[in-house]
């Protein structure tokens, strides 16, 4: 019987979006390992050590419930993450999405 593997050991790269459901503000972060970086973001926010001060302060006031932290764009094998990040920002800017300042 020939089975297809649904899961791969391949590390997924791409752009993570942290989205505030109340203010609709977004922060985009490039990632070489989406799964690990999403976990690290959650951990840093919980510890009060996230690098974006504005987002960290809002997180401390309101908690995780008002945020989604998900992959926004998945990179192809050798795709440039800086270029992918700029494409994501441009598309969201066209949609008038507010951003957290870096």
Rosetta constraint file for C-alpha pairs under 8 A:
AtomPair CA 11 CA 32 HARMONIC 7.66 0.50
AtomPair CA 11 CA 33 HARMONIC 5.76 0.50
AtomPair CA 11 CA 34 HARMONIC 7.66 0.50
AtomPair CA 12 CA 32 HARMONIC 7.07 0.50
AtomPair CA 12 CA 33 HARMONIC 5.57 0.50
AtomPair CA 12 CA 34 HARMONIC 5.81 0.50
AtomPair CA 12 CA 35 HARMONIC 7.60 0.50
AtomPair CA 12 CA 74 HARMONIC 7.05 0.50
AtomPair CA 12 CA 75 HARMONIC 7.45 0.50
AtomPair CA 13 CA 31 HARMONIC 5.62 0.50
AtomPair CA 13 CA 32 HARMONIC 4.59 0.50
AtomPair CA 13 CA 33 HARMONIC 5.19 0.50
AtomPair CA 13 CA 34 HARMONIC 5.71 0.50
AtomPair CA 13 CA 74 HARMONIC 5.99 0.50
AtomPair CA 13 CA 75 HARMONIC 5.36 0.50
AtomPair CA 13 CA 76 HARMONIC 7.77 0.50
AtomPair CA 14 CA 30 HARMONIC 5.93 0.50
AtomPair CA 14 CA 31 HARMONIC 5.34 0.50
AtomPair CA 14 CA 32 HARMONIC 6.63 0.50
AtomPair CA 14 CA 33 HARMONIC 7.65 0.50
AtomPair CA 14 CA 34 HARMONIC 6.61 0.50
AtomPair CA 14 CA 71 HARMONIC 6.97 0.50
AtomPair CA 14 CA 72 HARMONIC 7.55 0.50
AtomPair CA 14 CA 73 HARMONIC 5.41 0.50
AtomPair CA 14 CA 74 HARMONIC 4.36 0.50
AtomPair CA 14 CA 75 HARMONIC 4.61 0.50
AtomPair CA 14 CA 81 HARMONIC 6.53 0.50
AtomPair CA 14 CA 84 HARMONIC 7.57 0.50
AtomPair CA 15 CA 28 HARMONIC 6.46 0.50
AtomPair CA 15 CA 29 HARMONIC 5.55 0.50
AtomPair CA 15 CA 30 HARMONIC 4.49 0.50
AtomPair CA 15 CA 31 HARMONIC 5.81 0.50
AtomPair CA 15 CA 34 HARMONIC 7.68 0.50
AtomPair CA 15 CA 71 HARMONIC 5.78 0.50
AtomPair CA 15 CA 72 HARMONIC 5.52 0.50
AtomPair CA 15 CA 73 HARMONIC 5.07 0.50
AtomPair CA 15 CA 74 HARMONIC 6.57 0.50
AtomPair CA 15 CA 75 HARMONIC 7.74 0.50
AtomPair CA 15 CA 81 HARMONIC 7.51 0.50
AtomPair CA 15 CA 84 HARMONIC 7.35 0.50
AtomPair CA 15 CA 85 HARMONIC 6.30 0.50
AtomPair CA 15 CA 88 HARMONIC 7.94 0.50
AtomPair CA 16 CA 28 HARMONIC 5.62 0.50
AtomPair CA 16 CA 29 HARMONIC 5.09 0.50
AtomPair CA 16 CA 30 HARMONIC 6.21 0.50
AtomPair CA 16 CA 31 HARMONIC 6.84 0.50
AtomPair CA 16 CA 34 HARMONIC 7.06 0.50
AtomPair CA 16 CA 38 HARMONIC 7.46 0.50
AtomPair CA 16 CA 69 HARMONIC 6.90 0.50
AtomPair CA 16 CA 70 HARMONIC 5.61 0.50
AtomPair CA 16 CA 71 HARMONIC 4.34 0.50
AtomPair CA 16 CA 72 HARMONIC 5.40 0.50
AtomPair CA 16 CA 73 HARMONIC 7.19 0.50
AtomPair CA 17 CA 26 HARMONIC 6.54 0.50
AtomPair CA 17 CA 27 HARMONIC 5.75 0.50
AtomPair CA 17 CA 28 HARMONIC 4.74 0.50
AtomPair CA 17 CA 29 HARMONIC 6.57 0.50
AtomPair CA 17 CA 68 HARMONIC 7.72 0.50
AtomPair CA 17 CA 69 HARMONIC 5.74 0.50
AtomPair CA 17 CA 70 HARMONIC 5.52 0.50
AtomPair CA 17 CA 71 HARMONIC 5.98 0.50
AtomPair CA 17 CA 72 HARMONIC 5.55 0.50
AtomPair CA 18 CA 26 HARMONIC 5.59 0.50
AtomPair CA 18 CA 27 HARMONIC 5.12 0.50
AtomPair CA 18 CA 28 HARMONIC 6.47 0.50
AtomPair CA 18 CA 67 HARMONIC 6.77 0.50
AtomPair CA 18 CA 68 HARMONIC 5.78 0.50
AtomPair CA 18 CA 69 HARMONIC 4.53 0.50
AtomPair CA 18 CA 70 HARMONIC 6.74 0.50
AtomPair CA 19 CA 24 HARMONIC 6.36 0.50
AtomPair CA 19 CA 25 HARMONIC 5.89 0.50
AtomPair CA 19 CA 26 HARMONIC 4.63 0.50
AtomPair CA 19 CA 27 HARMONIC 6.67 0.50
AtomPair CA 19 CA 67 HARMONIC 5.43 0.50
AtomPair CA 19 CA 68 HARMONIC 5.21 0.50
AtomPair CA 19 CA 69 HARMONIC 6.47 0.50
AtomPair CA 20 CA 24 HARMONIC 5.00 0.50
AtomPair CA 20 CA 25 HARMONIC 5.32 0.50
AtomPair CA 20 CA 26 HARMONIC 6.47 0.50
AtomPair CA 20 CA 66 HARMONIC 5.74 0.50
AtomPair CA 20 CA 67 HARMONIC 4.68 0.50
AtomPair CA 20 CA 68 HARMONIC 6.79 0.50
AtomPair CA 21 CA 25 HARMONIC 7.70 0.50
AtomPair CA 21 CA 66 HARMONIC 5.20 0.50
AtomPair CA 21 CA 67 HARMONIC 5.78 0.50
AtomPair CA 21 CA 68 HARMONIC 7.43 0.50
AtomPair CA 22 CA 66 HARMONIC 6.41 0.50
AtomPair CA 24 CA 97 HARMONIC 6.94 0.50
AtomPair CA 24 CA 98 HARMONIC 6.66 0.50
AtomPair CA 25 CA 97 HARMONIC 6.67 0.50
AtomPair CA 25 CA 98 HARMONIC 4.81 0.50
AtomPair CA 25 CA 99 HARMONIC 5.01 0.50
AtomPair CA 25 CA 100 HARMONIC 6.12 0.50
AtomPair CA 26 CA 97 HARMONIC 7.17 0.50
AtomPair CA 26 CA 98 HARMONIC 6.30 0.50
AtomPair CA 26 CA 99 HARMONIC 4.69 0.50
AtomPair CA 26 CA 100 HARMONIC 5.90 0.50
AtomPair CA 27 CA 99 HARMONIC 5.88 0.50
AtomPair CA 27 CA 100 HARMONIC 5.52 0.50
AtomPair CA 27 CA 101 HARMONIC 7.99 0.50
AtomPair CA 28 CA 85 HARMONIC 7.21 0.50
AtomPair CA 28 CA 88 HARMONIC 7.99 0.50
AtomPair CA 28 CA 89 HARMONIC 7.50 0.50
AtomPair CA 29 CA 85 HARMONIC 7.44 0.50
AtomPair CA 30 CA 81 HARMONIC 6.21 0.50
AtomPair CA 30 CA 82 HARMONIC 7.31 0.50
AtomPair CA 30 CA 85 HARMONIC 6.40 0.50
AtomPair CA 31 CA 37 HARMONIC 6.59 0.50
AtomPair CA 31 CA 81 HARMONIC 7.67 0.50
AtomPair CA 33 CA 37 HARMONIC 5.97 0.50
AtomPair CA 34 CA 38 HARMONIC 6.00 0.50
AtomPair CA 34 CA 71 HARMONIC 6.84 0.50
AtomPair CA 35 CA 39 HARMONIC 6.45 0.50
AtomPair CA 36 CA 40 HARMONIC 6.17 0.50
AtomPair CA 37 CA 41 HARMONIC 6.06 0.50
AtomPair CA 38 CA 42 HARMONIC 6.35 0.50
AtomPair CA 38 CA 69 HARMONIC 6.70 0.50
AtomPair CA 38 CA 70 HARMONIC 7.24 0.50
AtomPair CA 39 CA 43 HARMONIC 6.16 0.50
AtomPair CA 40 CA 44 HARMONIC 6.01 0.50
AtomPair CA 41 CA 45 HARMONIC 6.10 0.50
AtomPair CA 41 CA 50 HARMONIC 7.00 0.50
AtomPair CA 42 CA 46 HARMONIC 6.11 0.50
AtomPair CA 43 CA 47 HARMONIC 6.20 0.50
AtomPair CA 44 CA 48 HARMONIC 6.02 0.50
AtomPair CA 44 CA 49 HARMONIC 4.87 0.50
AtomPair CA 44 CA 50 HARMONIC 4.89 0.50
AtomPair CA 45 CA 49 HARMONIC 5.97 0.50
AtomPair CA 45 CA 50 HARMONIC 5.14 0.50
AtomPair CA 45 CA 56 HARMONIC 6.24 0.50
AtomPair CA 45 CA 59 HARMONIC 7.04 0.50
AtomPair CA 48 CA 56 HARMONIC 6.53 0.50
AtomPair CA 48 CA 60 HARMONIC 7.47 0.50
AtomPair CA 49 CA 56 HARMONIC 7.59 0.50
AtomPair CA 50 CA 55 HARMONIC 7.99 0.50
AtomPair CA 50 CA 56 HARMONIC 5.90 0.50
AtomPair CA 51 CA 56 HARMONIC 7.60 0.50
AtomPair CA 52 CA 56 HARMONIC 6.09 0.50
AtomPair CA 52 CA 100 HARMONIC 7.94 0.50
AtomPair CA 52 CA 101 HARMONIC 7.77 0.50
AtomPair CA 52 CA 102 HARMONIC 6.36 0.50
AtomPair CA 53 CA 57 HARMONIC 6.11 0.50
AtomPair CA 54 CA 58 HARMONIC 6.36 0.50
AtomPair CA 54 CA 100 HARMONIC 7.17 0.50
AtomPair CA 54 CA 101 HARMONIC 7.85 0.50
AtomPair CA 55 CA 59 HARMONIC 6.05 0.50
AtomPair CA 55 CA 100 HARMONIC 7.02 0.50
AtomPair CA 56 CA 60 HARMONIC 6.20 0.50
AtomPair CA 57 CA 61 HARMONIC 6.34 0.50
AtomPair CA 58 CA 62 HARMONIC 6.06 0.50
AtomPair CA 58 CA 63 HARMONIC 7.70 0.50
AtomPair CA 59 CA 63 HARMONIC 4.85 0.50
AtomPair CA 59 CA 64 HARMONIC 6.47 0.50
AtomPair CA 62 CA 66 HARMONIC 6.93 0.50
AtomPair CA 63 CA 67 HARMONIC 7.99 0.50
AtomPair CA 64 CA 68 HARMONIC 7.98 0.50
AtomPair CA 72 CA 88 HARMONIC 7.90 0.50
AtomPair CA 73 CA 84 HARMONIC 7.64 0.50
AtomPair CA 73 CA 88 HARMONIC 7.47 0.50
AtomPair CA 75 CA 79 HARMONIC 5.70 0.50
AtomPair CA 75 CA 80 HARMONIC 7.80 0.50
AtomPair CA 75 CA 81 HARMONIC 7.10 0.50
AtomPair CA 75 CA 84 HARMONIC 7.37 0.50
AtomPair CA 79 CA 84 HARMONIC 7.62 0.50
AtomPair CA 80 CA 84 HARMONIC 6.33 0.50
AtomPair CA 81 CA 85 HARMONIC 5.95 0.50
AtomPair CA 82 CA 86 HARMONIC 6.30 0.50
AtomPair CA 83 CA 87 HARMONIC 6.23 0.50
AtomPair CA 84 CA 88 HARMONIC 6.22 0.50
AtomPair CA 85 CA 89 HARMONIC 6.20 0.50
AtomPair CA 86 CA 90 HARMONIC 6.03 0.50
AtomPair CA 87 CA 91 HARMONIC 6.23 0.50
AtomPair CA 88 CA 92 HARMONIC 6.27 0.50
AtomPair CA 89 CA 93 HARMONIC 5.98 0.50
AtomPair CA 90 CA 94 HARMONIC 6.22 0.50
AtomPair CA 91 CA 95 HARMONIC 6.53 0.50
AtomPair CA 92 CA 96 HARMONIC 6.34 0.50
AtomPair CA 92 CA 97 HARMONIC 5.42 0.50
AtomPair CA 93 CA 97 HARMONIC 5.59 0.50
AtomPair CA 93 CA 98 HARMONIC 7.49 0.50
